[in-house]
Amino acid sequence: MRVPGMPGQEAMDKLINAPALSYTGARAKERASGAPVRKFCDMCGYWGKMKCTICGSYVCCLACKQTHDAAEHPHR
């Protein structure tokens, strides 16, 4: 695999003078590979392995599930 060379001064000036992208414009697009979407814990950001039966949020462990229930579902 060949590493591309540095862009020229004209290309750099064009990039610097271009309008800034919004958050939505800068986000990565969905992968077309068909790979499954990664699910992360809503409390700590680790891999979400369990799904809340009430709201569908993902949590990684019992401690995060209890924190989630206390924060998001205090009426239960």
All heavy atoms as TSV, in Angstrom:
chain	resi	resn	atom	element	x	y	z
A	1	MET	N	N	0.848	-1.176	0.000
A	1	MET	CA	C	0.000	0.000	0.000
A	1	MET	C	C	0.890	1.234	0.000
A	1	MET	O	O	1.797	1.356	0.806
A	1	MET	CB	C	-0.892	-0.013	1.232
A	1	MET	CG	C	-1.901	1.065	1.235
A	1	MET	SD	S	-3.161	0.643	2.444
A	1	MET	CE	C	-3.321	2.177	3.257
A	2	ARG	N	N	0.607	2.158	-0.878
A	2	ARG	CA	C	1.428	3.360	-1.036
A	2	ARG	C	C	0.799	4.514	-0.270
A	2	ARG	O	O	-0.398	4.755	-0.348
A	2	ARG	CB	C	1.507	3.698	-2.521
A	2	ARG	CG	C	2.430	4.819	-2.816
A	2	ARG	CD	C	2.577	4.977	-4.344
A	2	ARG	NE	N	3.196	6.234	-4.614
A	2	ARG	CZ	C	2.540	7.360	-4.888
A	2	ARG	NH1	N	1.243	7.355	-4.967
A	2	ARG	NH2	N	3.187	8.474	-5.117
A	3	VAL	N	N	1.604	5.228	0.487
A	3	VAL	CA	C	1.143	6.402	1.229
A	3	VAL	C	C	1.121	7.594	0.283
A	3	VAL	O	O	2.112	7.873	-0.397
A	3	VAL	CB	C	2.076	6.693	2.425
A	3	VAL	CG1	C	1.638	7.943	3.153
A	3	VAL	CG2	C	2.115	5.507	3.367
A	4	PRO	N	N	-0.010	8.312	0.204
A	4	PRO	CA	C	-0.059	9.469	-0.700
A	4	PRO	C	C	0.865	10.584	-0.225
A	4	PRO	O	O	1.135	10.728	0.965
A	4	PRO	CB	C	-1.521	9.905	-0.659
A	4	PRO	CG	C	-2.081	9.317	0.576
A	4	PRO	CD	C	-1.268	8.094	0.890
A	5	GLY	N	N	1.330	11.377	-1.169
A	5	GLY	CA	C	2.212	12.495	-0.841
A	5	GLY	C	C	1.441	13.657	-0.223
A	5	GLY	O	O	0.208	13.659	-0.167
A	6	MET	N	N	2.164	14.636	0.252
A	6	MET	CA	C	1.552	15.824	0.849
A	6	MET	C	C	0.822	16.625	-0.235
A	6	MET	O	O	1.307	16.727	-1.356
A	6	MET	CB	C	2.628	16.712	1.484
A	6	MET	CG	C	3.238	16.134	2.737
A	6	MET	SD	S	2.072	16.067	4.104
A	6	MET	CE	C	1.805	17.789	4.410
A	7	PRO	N	N	-0.325	17.198	0.102
A	7	PRO	CA	C	-1.026	18.023	-0.887
A	7	PRO	C	C	-0.241	19.305	-1.152
A	7	PRO	O	O	0.495	19.797	-0.306
A	7	PRO	CB	C	-2.371	18.324	-0.226
A	7	PRO	CG	C	-2.163	18.093	1.229
A	7	PRO	CD	C	-1.065	17.087	1.350
A	8	GLY	N	N	-0.430	19.848	-2.346
A	8	GLY	CA	C	0.256	21.078	-2.718
A	8	GLY	C	C	-0.334	22.291	-2.013
A	8	GLY	O	O	-1.359	22.218	-1.326
A	9	GLN	N	N	0.317	23.433	-2.184
A	9	GLN	CA	C	-0.119	24.670	-1.536
A	9	GLN	C	C	-1.522	25.072	-1.984
A	9	GLN	O	O	-2.335	25.523	-1.180
A	9	GLN	CB	C	0.875	25.798	-1.830
A	9	GLN	CG	C	0.606	27.076	-1.064
A	9	GLN	CD	C	0.714	26.881	0.443
A	9	GLN	OE1	O	1.570	26.147	0.934
A	9	GLN	NE2	N	-0.174	27.529	1.182
A	10	GLU	N	N	-1.846	24.879	-3.251
A	10	GLU	CA	C	-3.168	25.235	-3.768
A	10	GLU	C	C	-4.263	24.395	-3.104
A	10	GLU	O	O	-5.304	24.916	-2.693
A	10	GLU	CB	C	-3.202	25.033	-5.284
A	10	GLU	CG	C	-4.501	25.465	-5.918
A	10	GLU	CD	C	-4.474	25.273	-7.425
A	10	GLU	OE1	O	-3.437	25.557	-8.061
A	10	GLU	OE2	O	-5.517	24.846	-7.946
A	11	ALA	N	N	-4.010	23.111	-2.948
A	11	ALA	CA	C	-4.984	22.229	-2.301
A	11	ALA	C	C	-5.160	22.595	-0.828
A	11	ALA	O	O	-6.279	22.585	-0.298
A	11	ALA	CB	C	-4.559	20.776	-2.441
A	12	MET	N	N	-4.061	22.924	-0.157
A	12	MET	CA	C	-4.131	23.325	1.257
A	12	MET	C	C	-4.917	24.625	1.417
A	12	MET	O	O	-5.736	24.756	2.323
A	12	MET	CB	C	-2.729	23.473	1.853
A	12	MET	CG	C	-1.986	22.161	1.995
A	12	MET	SD	S	-2.793	20.994	3.100
A	12	MET	CE	C	-2.558	21.788	4.656
A	13	ASP	N	N	-4.668	25.598	0.543
A	13	ASP	CA	C	-5.406	26.867	0.606
A	13	ASP	C	C	-6.896	26.645	0.385
A	13	ASP	O	O	-7.736	27.259	1.043
A	13	ASP	CB	C	-4.860	27.848	-0.434
A	13	ASP	CG	C	-3.480	28.373	-0.066
A	13	ASP	OD1	O	-3.119	28.304	1.133
A	13	ASP	OD2	O	-2.763	28.834	-0.979
A	14	LYS	N	N	-7.231	25.749	-0.538
A	14	LYS	CA	C	-8.630	25.444	-0.814
A	14	LYS	C	C	-9.301	24.834	0.428
A	14	LYS	O	O	-10.428	25.184	0.772
A	14	LYS	CB	C	-8.725	24.481	-1.998
A	14	LYS	CG	C	-10.127	24.171	-2.426
A	14	LYS	CD	C	-10.139	23.252	-3.642
A	14	LYS	CE	C	-11.566	22.870	-4.002
A	14	LYS	NZ	N	-11.614	21.926	-5.111
A	15	LEU	N	N	-8.600	23.918	1.111
A	15	LEU	CA	C	-9.145	23.299	2.323
A	15	LEU	C	C	-9.321	24.318	3.450
A	15	LEU	O	O	-10.327	24.319	4.158
A	15	LEU	CB	C	-8.238	22.161	2.795
A	15	LEU	CG	C	-8.264	20.892	1.966
A	15	LEU	CD1	C	-7.142	19.957	2.397
A	15	LEU	CD2	C	-9.613	20.204	2.107
A	16	ILE	N	N	-8.340	25.192	3.608
A	16	ILE	CA	C	-8.384	26.188	4.683
A	16	ILE	C	C	-9.493	27.205	4.448
A	16	ILE	O	O	-10.180	27.614	5.382
A	16	ILE	CB	C	-7.016	26.888	4.825
A	16	ILE	CG1	C	-5.996	25.887	5.379
A	16	ILE	CG2	C	-7.107	28.116	5.709
A	16	ILE	CD1	C	-4.573	26.390	5.358
A	17	ASN	N	N	-9.717	27.579	3.208
A	17	ASN	CA	C	-10.711	28.598	2.897
A	17	ASN	C	C	-12.119	28.053	2.695
A	17	ASN	O	O	-13.063	28.823	2.526
A	17	ASN	CB	C	-10.281	29.375	1.650
A	17	ASN	CG	C	-9.017	30.174	1.908
A	17	ASN	OD1	O	-8.810	30.676	3.005
A	17	ASN	ND2	N	-8.154	30.254	0.916
A	18	ALA	N	N	-12.280	26.747	2.714
A	18	ALA	CA	C	-13.606	26.144	2.553
A	18	ALA	C	C	-14.443	26.413	3.799
A	18	ALA	O	O	-13.911	26.517	4.906
A	18	ALA	CB	C	-13.469	24.644	2.323
A	19	PRO	N	N	-15.769	26.542	3.655
A	19	PRO	CA	C	-16.610	26.760	4.837
A	19	PRO	C	C	-16.574	25.537	5.753
A	19	PRO	O	O	-16.407	24.405	5.296
A	19	PRO	CB	C	-18.006	26.967	4.243
A	19	PRO	CG	C	-17.955	26.396	2.878
A	19	PRO	CD	C	-16.537	26.490	2.427
A	20	ALA	N	N	-16.714	25.793	7.043
A	20	ALA	CA	C	-16.692	24.712	8.032
A	20	ALA	C	C	-17.911	23.818	7.861
A	20	ALA	O	O	-19.002	24.277	7.516
A	20	ALA	CB	C	-16.666	25.305	9.433
A	21	LEU	N	N	-17.722	22.526	8.106
A	21	LEU	CA	C	-18.832	21.582	8.039
A	21	LEU	C	C	-19.630	21.616	9.332
A	21	LEU	O	O	-19.080	21.828	10.406
A	21	LEU	CB	C	-18.301	20.160	7.826
A	21	LEU	CG	C	-17.678	19.850	6.470
A	21	LEU	CD1	C	-17.078	18.455	6.495
A	21	LEU	CD2	C	-18.708	19.961	5.373
A	22	SER	N	N	-20.918	21.370	9.223
A	22	SER	CA	C	-21.737	21.214	10.425
A	22	SER	C	C	-21.452	19.837	11.012
A	22	SER	O	O	-20.807	18.995	10.387
A	22	SER	CB	C	-23.218	21.323	10.059
A	22	SER	OG	O	-23.595	20.233	9.227
A	23	TYR	N	N	-21.965	19.583	12.192
A	23	TYR	CA	C	-21.772	18.274	12.817
A	23	TYR	C	C	-22.339	17.174	11.921
A	23	TYR	O	O	-21.707	16.153	11.680
A	23	TYR	CB	C	-22.445	18.228	14.189
A	23	TYR	CG	C	-22.409	16.864	14.813
A	23	TYR	CD1	C	-21.250	16.380	15.408
A	23	TYR	CD2	C	-23.521	16.032	14.783
A	23	TYR	CE1	C	-21.200	15.119	15.963
A	23	TYR	CE2	C	-23.479	14.763	15.330
A	23	TYR	CZ	C	-22.321	14.315	15.929
A	23	TYR	OH	O	-22.279	13.061	16.464
A	24	THR	N	N	-23.532	17.391	11.406
A	24	THR	CA	C	-24.172	16.392	10.556
A	24	THR	C	C	-23.379	16.165	9.277
A	24	THR	O	O	-23.246	15.036	8.815
A	24	THR	CB	C	-25.604	16.824	10.213
A	24	THR	OG1	O	-26.303	17.108	11.424
A	24	THR	CG2	C	-26.345	15.761	9.447
A	25	GLY	N	N	-22.830	17.204	8.707
A	25	GLY	CA	C	-22.045	17.080	7.496
A	25	GLY	C	C	-20.717	16.379	7.708
A	25	GLY	O	O	-20.182	15.752	6.802
A	26	ALA	N	N	-20.168	16.470	8.922
A	26	ALA	CA	C	-18.868	15.874	9.209
A	26	ALA	C	C	-18.971	14.441	9.721
A	26	ALA	O	O	-17.969	13.735	9.768
A	26	ALA	CB	C	-18.137	16.722	10.250
A	27	ARG	N	N	-20.153	14.001	10.106
A	27	ARG	CA	C	-20.329	12.646	10.626
A	27	ARG	C	C	-19.986	11.605	9.572
A	27	ARG	O	O	-20.190	11.807	8.383
A	27	ARG	CB	C	-21.781	12.409	11.043
A	27	ARG	CG	C	-22.113	12.962	12.384
A	27	ARG	CD	C	-23.525	12.660	12.776
A	27	ARG	NE	N	-23.808	11.227	12.660
A	27	ARG	CZ	C	-25.016	10.724	12.734
A	27	ARG	NH1	N	-26.053	11.497	12.892
A	27	ARG	NH2	N	-25.204	9.429	12.635
A	28	ALA	N	N	-19.503	10.470	10.042
A	28	ALA	CA	C	-19.220	9.354	9.140
A	28	ALA	C	C	-20.535	8.781	8.630
A	28	ALA	O	O	-21.529	8.745	9.346
A	28	ALA	CB	C	-18.432	8.273	9.872
A	29	LYS	N	N	-20.531	8.359	7.413
A	29	LYS	CA	C	-21.725	7.772	6.808
A	29	LYS	C	C	-21.865	6.313	7.245
A	29	LYS	O	O	-20.913	5.698	7.694
A	29	LYS	CB	C	-21.645	7.840	5.279
A	29	LYS	CG	C	-21.360	9.231	4.742
A	29	LYS	CD	C	-22.480	10.189	5.068
A	29	LYS	CE	C	-22.213	11.549	4.471
A	29	LYS	NZ	N	-22.067	12.615	5.404
A	30	GLU	N	N	-23.061	5.763	7.096
A	30	GLU	CA	C	-23.277	4.367	7.441
A	30	GLU	C	C	-22.441	3.473	6.549
A	30	GLU	O	O	-22.249	3.746	5.373
A	30	GLU	CB	C	-24.745	3.998	7.254
A	30	GLU	CG	C	-25.590	4.307	8.439
A	30	GLU	CD	C	-26.971	3.695	8.303
A	30	GLU	OE1	O	-27.089	2.504	7.933
A	30	GLU	OE2	O	-27.919	4.409	8.573
A	31	ARG	N	N	-21.976	2.398	7.133
A	31	ARG	CA	C	-21.180	1.446	6.368
A	31	ARG	C	C	-22.094	0.622	5.473
A	31	ARG	O	O	-23.162	0.205	5.882
A	31	ARG	CB	C	-20.416	0.517	7.303
A	31	ARG	CG	C	-19.390	1.263	8.139
A	31	ARG	CD	C	-18.665	0.322	9.025
A	31	ARG	NE	N	-19.618	-0.197	10.015
A	31	ARG	CZ	C	-19.331	-1.106	10.913
A	31	ARG	NH1	N	-18.145	-1.637	10.947
A	31	ARG	NH2	N	-20.217	-1.517	11.767
A	32	ALA	N	N	-21.661	0.385	4.267
A	32	ALA	CA	C	-22.445	-0.406	3.325
A	32	ALA	C	C	-22.102	-1.890	3.423
A	32	ALA	O	O	-22.633	-2.691	2.682
A	32	ALA	CB	C	-22.197	0.097	1.908
A	33	SER	N	N	-21.227	-2.243	4.351
A	33	SER	CA	C	-20.763	-3.620	4.430
A	33	SER	C	C	-21.808	-4.561	5.008
A	33	SER	O	O	-21.661	-5.772	4.911
A	33	SER	CB	C	-19.496	-3.692	5.285
A	33	SER	OG	O	-19.795	-3.370	6.628
A	34	GLY	N	N	-22.833	-4.028	5.627
A	34	GLY	CA	C	-23.841	-4.878	6.234
A	34	GLY	C	C	-23.433	-5.395	7.597
A	34	GLY	O	O	-24.100	-6.256	8.164
A	35	ALA	N	N	-22.322	-4.893	8.128
A	35	ALA	CA	C	-21.883	-5.306	9.452
A	35	ALA	C	C	-22.894	-4.836	10.487
A	35	ALA	O	O	-23.523	-3.793	10.326
A	35	ALA	CB	C	-20.505	-4.719	9.755
A	36	PRO	N	N	-23.066	-5.583	11.571
A	36	PRO	CA	C	-24.034	-5.171	12.582
A	36	PRO	C	C	-23.632	-3.864	13.256
A	36	PRO	O	O	-22.449	-3.558	13.380
A	36	PRO	CB	C	-24.026	-6.327	13.585
A	36	PRO	CG	C	-22.748	-7.041	13.354
A	36	PRO	CD	C	-22.385	-6.816	11.918
A	37	VAL	N	N	-24.612	-3.101	13.661
A	37	VAL	CA	C	-24.375	-1.831	14.338
A	37	VAL	C	C	-23.887	-2.123	15.756
A	37	VAL	O	O	-24.412	-3.004	16.433
A	37	VAL	CB	C	-25.677	-1.001	14.380
A	37	VAL	CG1	C	-25.469	0.282	15.150
A	37	VAL	CG2	C	-26.165	-0.723	12.978
A	38	ARG	N	N	-22.892	-1.396	16.195
A	38	ARG	CA	C	-22.384	-1.582	17.555
A	38	ARG	C	C	-23.320	-0.926	18.550
A	38	ARG	O	O	-23.840	0.150	18.316
A	38	ARG	CB	C	-20.990	-0.990	17.679
A	38	ARG	CG	C	-19.984	-1.705	16.833
A	38	ARG	CD	C	-18.633	-1.076	16.968
A	38	ARG	NE	N	-17.667	-1.803	16.170
A	38	ARG	CZ	C	-16.426	-1.431	16.026
A	38	ARG	NH1	N	-15.980	-0.352	16.616
A	38	ARG	NH2	N	-15.607	-2.134	15.278
A	39	LYS	N	N	-23.506	-1.579	19.676
A	39	LYS	CA	C	-24.388	-1.067	20.717
A	39	LYS	C	C	-23.544	-0.771	21.957
A	39	LYS	O	O	-22.786	-1.623	22.410
A	39	LYS	CB	C	-25.469	-2.090	21.028
A	39	LYS	CG	C	-26.334	-2.406	19.815
A	39	LYS	CD	C	-27.198	-3.610	20.076
A	39	LYS	CE	C	-28.015	-3.934	18.864
A	39	LYS	NZ	N	-27.332	-4.804	17.916
A	40	PHE	N	N	-23.689	0.443	22.487
A	40	PHE	CA	C	-22.903	0.852	23.639
A	40	PHE	C	C	-23.802	1.143	24.830
A	40	PHE	O	O	-24.951	1.562	24.676
A	40	PHE	CB	C	-22.074	2.098	23.305
A	40	PHE	CG	C	-21.066	1.848	22.219
A	40	PHE	CD1	C	-21.308	2.250	20.921
A	40	PHE	CD2	C	-19.888	1.190	22.497
A	40	PHE	CE1	C	-20.384	2.015	19.917
A	40	PHE	CE2	C	-18.952	0.942	21.504
A	40	PHE	CZ	C	-19.208	1.361	20.212
A	41	CYS	N	N	-23.260	0.947	26.025
A	41	CYS	CA	C	-23.974	1.197	27.269
A	41	CYS	C	C	-24.318	2.684	27.368
A	41	CYS	O	O	-23.456	3.541	27.185
A	41	CYS	CB	C	-23.105	0.770	28.448
A	41	CYS	SG	S	-23.843	1.107	30.064
A	42	ASP	N	N	-25.575	2.980	27.673
A	42	ASP	CA	C	-26.010	4.370	27.811
A	42	ASP	C	C	-25.466	5.031	29.076
A	42	ASP	O	O	-25.493	6.247	29.195
A	42	ASP	CB	C	-27.537	4.452	27.820
A	42	ASP	CG	C	-28.123	4.317	26.432
A	42	ASP	OD1	O	-27.351	4.163	25.470
A	42	ASP	OD2	O	-29.353	4.375	26.314
A	43	MET	N	N	-24.971	4.240	30.005
A	43	MET	CA	C	-24.476	4.806	31.256
A	43	MET	C	C	-22.969	5.057	31.231
A	43	MET	O	O	-22.515	6.109	31.635
A	43	MET	CB	C	-24.808	3.865	32.438
A	43	MET	CG	C	-26.279	3.718	32.713
A	43	MET	SD	S	-27.010	5.239	33.351
A	43	MET	CE	C	-27.974	5.778	31.970
A	44	CYS	N	N	-22.178	4.096	30.732
A	44	CYS	CA	C	-20.715	4.237	30.822
A	44	CYS	C	C	-20.005	4.209	29.467
A	44	CYS	O	O	-18.838	4.536	29.386
A	44	CYS	CB	C	-20.138	3.149	31.724
A	44	CYS	SG	S	-20.207	1.488	31.008
A	45	GLY	N	N	-20.690	3.797	28.412
A	45	GLY	CA	C	-20.081	3.779	27.092
A	45	GLY	C	C	-19.393	2.480	26.723
A	45	GLY	O	O	-18.847	2.357	25.637
A	46	TYR	N	N	-19.395	1.493	27.622
A	46	TYR	CA	C	-18.813	0.190	27.303
A	46	TYR	C	C	-19.771	-0.568	26.383
A	46	TYR	O	O	-20.851	-0.081	26.058
A	46	TYR	CB	C	-18.560	-0.591	28.607
A	46	TYR	CG	C	-17.638	-1.767	28.454
A	46	TYR	CD1	C	-16.300	-1.593	28.136
A	46	TYR	CD2	C	-18.112	-3.063	28.631
A	46	TYR	CE1	C	-15.447	-2.671	27.994
A	46	TYR	CE2	C	-17.263	-4.144	28.492
A	46	TYR	CZ	C	-15.946	-3.951	28.173
A	46	TYR	OH	O	-15.103	-5.020	28.024
A	47	TRP	N	N	-19.407	-1.760	25.926
A	47	TRP	CA	C	-20.279	-2.535	25.046
A	47	TRP	C	C	-21.604	-2.821	25.743
A	47	TRP	O	O	-21.644	-3.402	26.813
A	47	TRP	CB	C	-19.633	-3.873	24.672
A	47	TRP	CG	C	-18.351	-3.721	23.943
A	47	TRP	CD1	C	-17.098	-3.939	24.428
A	47	TRP	CD2	C	-18.177	-3.309	22.587
A	47	TRP	NE1	N	-16.160	-3.691	23.465
A	47	TRP	CE2	C	-16.795	-3.304	22.320
A	47	TRP	CE3	C	-19.050	-2.942	21.571
A	47	TRP	CZ2	C	-16.284	-2.948	21.085
A	47	TRP	CZ3	C	-18.532	-2.589	20.344
A	47	TRP	CH2	C	-17.160	-2.598	20.112
A	48	GLY	N	N	-22.716	-2.428	25.146
A	48	GLY	CA	C	-24.038	-2.676	25.714
A	48	GLY	C	C	-24.507	-4.070	25.373
A	48	GLY	O	O	-24.787	-4.383	24.222
A	49	LYS	N	N	-24.575	-4.931	26.367
A	49	LYS	CA	C	-24.935	-6.326	26.129
A	49	LYS	C	C	-26.387	-6.629	26.491
A	49	LYS	O	O	-26.931	-7.622	26.037
A	49	LYS	CB	C	-24.004	-7.243	26.917
A	49	LYS	CG	C	-22.559	-7.127	26.475
A	49	LYS	CD	C	-21.672	-8.021	27.288
A	49	LYS	CE	C	-20.223	-7.874	26.842
A	49	LYS	NZ	N	-19.324	-8.715	27.597
A	50	MET	N	N	-26.979	-5.801	27.346
A	50	MET	CA	C	-28.359	-6.029	27.766
A	50	MET	C	C	-29.214	-4.848	27.342
A	50	MET	O	O	-28.749	-3.717	27.302
A	50	MET	CB	C	-28.421	-6.187	29.288
A	50	MET	CG	C	-27.644	-7.364	29.813
A	50	MET	SD	S	-27.737	-7.500	31.602
A	50	MET	CE	C	-26.631	-6.191	32.112
A	51	LYS	N	N	-30.463	-5.129	27.049
A	51	LYS	CA	C	-31.383	-4.089	26.598
A	51	LYS	C	C	-32.453	-3.874	27.664
A	51	LYS	O	O	-33.031	-4.832	28.173
A	51	LYS	CB	C	-32.022	-4.535	25.280
A	51	LYS	CG	C	-32.784	-3.477	24.564
A	51	LYS	CD	C	-33.214	-4.019	23.207
A	51	LYS	CE	C	-33.946	-2.982	22.410
A	51	LYS	NZ	N	-34.371	-3.510	21.112
A	52	CYS	N	N	-32.725	-2.616	27.978
A	52	CYS	CA	C	-33.779	-2.278	28.930
A	52	CYS	C	C	-35.121	-2.685	28.321
A	52	CYS	O	O	-35.436	-2.331	27.188
A	52	CYS	CB	C	-33.758	-0.785	29.235
A	52	CYS	SG	S	-35.099	-0.243	30.328
A	53	THR	N	N	-35.918	-3.403	29.091
A	53	THR	CA	C	-37.212	-3.868	28.582
A	53	THR	C	C	-38.250	-2.753	28.526
A	53	THR	O	O	-39.264	-2.896	27.860
A	53	THR	CB	C	-37.754	-5.012	29.444
A	53	THR	OG1	O	-37.840	-4.568	30.797
A	53	THR	CG2	C	-36.847	-6.233	29.365
A	54	ILE	N	N	-37.974	-1.631	29.180
A	54	ILE	CA	C	-38.933	-0.525	29.204
A	54	ILE	C	C	-38.697	0.443	28.043
A	54	ILE	O	O	-39.609	0.790	27.310
A	54	ILE	CB	C	-38.859	0.221	30.552
A	54	ILE	CG1	C	-39.202	-0.739	31.681
A	54	ILE	CG2	C	-39.789	1.430	30.556
A	54	ILE	CD1	C	-38.888	-0.204	33.054
A	55	CYS	N	N	-37.439	0.877	27.854
A	55	CYS	CA	C	-37.177	1.921	26.860
A	55	CYS	C	C	-36.280	1.468	25.706
A	55	CYS	O	O	-36.137	2.185	24.726
A	55	CYS	CB	C	-36.568	3.148	27.527
A	55	CYS	SG	S	-34.922	2.864	28.201
A	56	GLY	N	N	-35.637	0.310	25.821
A	56	GLY	CA	C	-34.793	-0.185	24.748
A	56	GLY	C	C	-33.354	0.284	24.789
A	56	GLY	O	O	-32.581	-0.025	23.884
A	57	SER	N	N	-32.961	1.032	25.814
A	57	SER	CA	C	-31.573	1.473	25.947
A	57	SER	C	C	-30.689	0.282	26.288
A	57	SER	O	O	-31.131	-0.675	26.924
A	57	SER	CB	C	-31.450	2.506	27.058
A	57	SER	OG	O	-32.160	3.668	26.738
A	58	TYR	N	N	-29.422	0.345	25.868
A	58	TYR	CA	C	-28.494	-0.734	26.152
A	58	TYR	C	C	-27.659	-0.406	27.380
A	58	TYR	O	O	-27.269	0.741	27.589
A	58	TYR	CB	C	-27.579	-0.985	24.957
A	58	TYR	CG	C	-28.291	-1.700	23.839
A	58	TYR	CD1	C	-28.955	-0.987	22.846
A	58	TYR	CD2	C	-28.327	-3.081	23.798
A	58	TYR	CE1	C	-29.630	-1.644	21.835
A	58	TYR	CE2	C	-29.004	-3.747	22.786
A	58	TYR	CZ	C	-29.654	-3.022	21.809
A	58	TYR	OH	O	-30.326	-3.675	20.812
A	59	VAL	N	N	-27.382	-1.426	28.192
A	59	VAL	CA	C	-26.515	-1.309	29.366
A	59	VAL	C	C	-25.570	-2.496	29.375
A	59	VAL	O	O	-25.850	-3.533	28.769
A	59	VAL	CB	C	-27.328	-1.239	30.684
A	59	VAL	CG1	C	-28.083	0.071	30.787
A	59	VAL	CG2	C	-28.275	-2.411	30.813
A	60	CYS	N	N	-24.441	-2.358	30.062
A	60	CYS	CA	C	-23.419	-3.401	30.010
A	60	CYS	C	C	-23.430	-4.353	31.200
A	60	CYS	O	O	-22.970	-5.473	31.095
A	60	CYS	CB	C	-22.037	-2.770	29.882
A	60	CYS	SG	S	-21.538	-1.816	31.317
A	61	CYS	N	N	-23.938	-3.899	32.340
A	61	CYS	CA	C	-23.880	-4.743	33.531
A	61	CYS	C	C	-25.009	-4.377	34.494
A	61	CYS	O	O	-25.736	-3.409	34.277
A	61	CYS	CB	C	-22.524	-4.599	34.213
A	61	CYS	SG	S	-22.206	-2.931	34.829
A	62	LEU	N	N	-25.118	-5.133	35.551
A	62	LEU	CA	C	-26.190	-4.913	36.516
A	62	LEU	C	C	-26.065	-3.550	37.203
A	62	LEU	O	O	-27.067	-2.877	37.433
A	62	LEU	CB	C	-26.194	-6.034	37.551
A	62	LEU	CG	C	-27.349	-6.044	38.539
A	62	LEU	CD1	C	-28.687	-6.069	37.817
A	62	LEU	CD2	C	-27.242	-7.218	39.482
A	63	ALA	N	N	-24.839	-3.110	37.504
A	63	ALA	CA	C	-24.645	-1.810	38.152
A	63	ALA	C	C	-25.157	-0.682	37.247
A	63	ALA	O	O	-25.835	0.234	37.710
A	63	ALA	CB	C	-23.175	-1.593	38.490
A	64	CYS	N	N	-24.841	-0.748	35.958
A	64	CYS	CA	C	-25.325	0.279	35.026
A	64	CYS	C	C	-26.829	0.166	34.832
A	64	CYS	O	O	-27.508	1.176	34.670
A	64	CYS	CB	C	-24.597	0.163	33.689
A	64	CYS	SG	S	-22.909	0.807	33.741
A	65	LYS	N	N	-27.362	-1.045	34.872
A	65	LYS	CA	C	-28.811	-1.240	34.753
A	65	LYS	C	C	-29.522	-0.588	35.936
A	65	LYS	O	O	-30.533	0.092	35.767
A	65	LYS	CB	C	-29.136	-2.733	34.680
A	65	LYS	CG	C	-30.607	-3.071	34.727
A	65	LYS	CD	C	-31.296	-2.753	33.426
A	65	LYS	CE	C	-32.707	-3.338	33.431
A	65	LYS	NZ	N	-33.732	-2.348	33.252
A	66	GLN	N	N	-28.989	-0.770	37.127
A	66	GLN	CA	C	-29.592	-0.161	38.318
A	66	GLN	C	C	-29.501	1.363	38.256
A	66	GLN	O	O	-30.460	2.062	38.590
A	66	GLN	CB	C	-28.920	-0.700	39.579
A	66	GLN	CG	C	-29.246	-2.156	39.821
A	66	GLN	CD	C	-28.402	-2.786	40.914
A	66	GLN	OE1	O	-27.351	-2.255	41.293
A	66	GLN	NE2	N	-28.852	-3.929	41.406
A	67	THR	N	N	-28.372	1.897	37.809
A	67	THR	CA	C	-28.222	3.346	37.653
A	67	THR	C	C	-29.186	3.863	36.594
A	67	THR	O	O	-29.840	4.896	36.787
A	67	THR	CB	C	-26.774	3.697	37.256
A	67	THR	OG1	O	-25.885	3.161	38.227
A	67	THR	CG2	C	-26.585	5.191	37.152
A	68	HIS	N	N	-29.305	3.145	35.496
A	68	HIS	CA	C	-30.228	3.520	34.422
A	68	HIS	C	C	-31.665	3.536	34.932
A	68	HIS	O	O	-32.404	4.488	34.694
A	68	HIS	CB	C	-30.101	2.540	33.255
A	68	HIS	CG	C	-31.188	2.669	32.235
A	68	HIS	ND1	N	-31.212	3.676	31.303
A	68	HIS	CD2	C	-32.300	1.919	32.022
A	68	HIS	CE1	C	-32.300	3.542	30.545
A	68	HIS	NE2	N	-32.967	2.477	30.968
A	69	ASP	N	N	-32.055	2.487	35.652
A	69	ASP	CA	C	-33.421	2.410	36.171
A	69	ASP	C	C	-33.714	3.559	37.132
A	69	ASP	O	O	-34.791	4.145	37.090
A	69	ASP	CB	C	-33.667	1.072	36.861
A	69	ASP	CG	C	-33.760	-0.070	35.872
A	69	ASP	OD1	O	-33.965	0.185	34.673
A	69	ASP	OD2	O	-33.637	-1.237	36.318
A	70	ALA	N	N	-32.738	3.888	37.998
A	70	ALA	CA	C	-32.944	4.981	38.944
A	70	ALA	C	C	-33.031	6.335	38.252
A	70	ALA	O	O	-33.808	7.196	38.660
A	70	ALA	CB	C	-31.805	4.982	39.972
A	71	ALA	N	N	-32.263	6.516	37.191
A	71	ALA	CA	C	-32.232	7.807	36.487
A	71	ALA	C	C	-33.354	7.949	35.479
A	71	ALA	O	O	-33.967	9.014	35.370
A	71	ALA	CB	C	-30.877	7.979	35.807
A	72	GLU	N	N	-33.638	6.916	34.722
A	72	GLU	CA	C	-34.588	7.007	33.623
A	72	GLU	C	C	-35.991	6.522	33.981
A	72	GLU	O	O	-36.953	6.950	33.357
A	72	GLU	CB	C	-34.074	6.170	32.430
A	72	GLU	CG	C	-32.735	6.612	31.908
A	72	GLU	CD	C	-32.752	8.009	31.327
A	72	GLU	OE1	O	-33.778	8.413	30.744
A	72	GLU	OE2	O	-31.743	8.715	31.464
A	73	HIS	N	N	-36.108	5.643	34.934
A	73	HIS	CA	C	-37.403	5.072	35.293
A	73	HIS	C	C	-37.615	5.138	36.804
A	73	HIS	O	O	-37.784	4.106	37.468
A	73	HIS	CB	C	-37.516	3.620	34.809
A	73	HIS	CG	C	-37.109	3.419	33.394
A	73	HIS	ND1	N	-37.819	3.950	32.328
A	73	HIS	CD2	C	-36.037	2.772	32.845
A	73	HIS	CE1	C	-37.213	3.622	31.204
A	73	HIS	NE2	N	-36.131	2.925	31.490
A	74	PRO	N	N	-37.626	6.336	37.405
A	74	PRO	CA	C	-37.743	6.441	38.864
A	74	PRO	C	C	-39.089	5.963	39.410
A	74	PRO	O	O	-39.217	5.649	40.575
A	74	PRO	CB	C	-37.528	7.929	39.139
A	74	PRO	CG	C	-37.891	8.603	37.868
A	74	PRO	CD	C	-37.548	7.642	36.774
A	75	HIS	N	N	-40.102	5.911	38.547
A	75	HIS	CA	C	-41.448	5.509	38.988
A	75	HIS	C	C	-41.543	4.002	39.216
A	75	HIS	O	O	-42.504	3.539	39.790
A	75	HIS	CB	C	-42.487	5.938	37.950
A	75	HIS	CG	C	-42.226	5.409	36.575
A	75	HIS	ND1	N	-41.304	6.015	35.734
A	75	HIS	CD2	C	-42.714	4.349	35.898
A	75	HIS	CE1	C	-41.268	5.334	34.596
A	75	HIS	NE2	N	-42.110	4.317	34.673
A	76	ARG	N	N	-40.566	3.235	38.780
A	76	ARG	CA	C	-40.628	1.782	38.942
A	76	ARG	C	C	-39.971	1.350	40.206
A	76	ARG	O	O	-39.101	1.781	40.760
A	76	ARG	CB	C	-39.961	1.095	37.756
A	76	ARG	CG	C	-40.800	1.312	36.531
A	76	ARG	CD	C	-40.478	0.273	35.503
A	76	ARG	NE	N	-41.740	-0.044	34.892
A	76	ARG	CZ	C	-42.204	-1.240	34.661
A	76	ARG	NH1	N	-41.521	-2.291	34.951
A	76	ARG	NH2	N	-43.359	-1.434	34.094
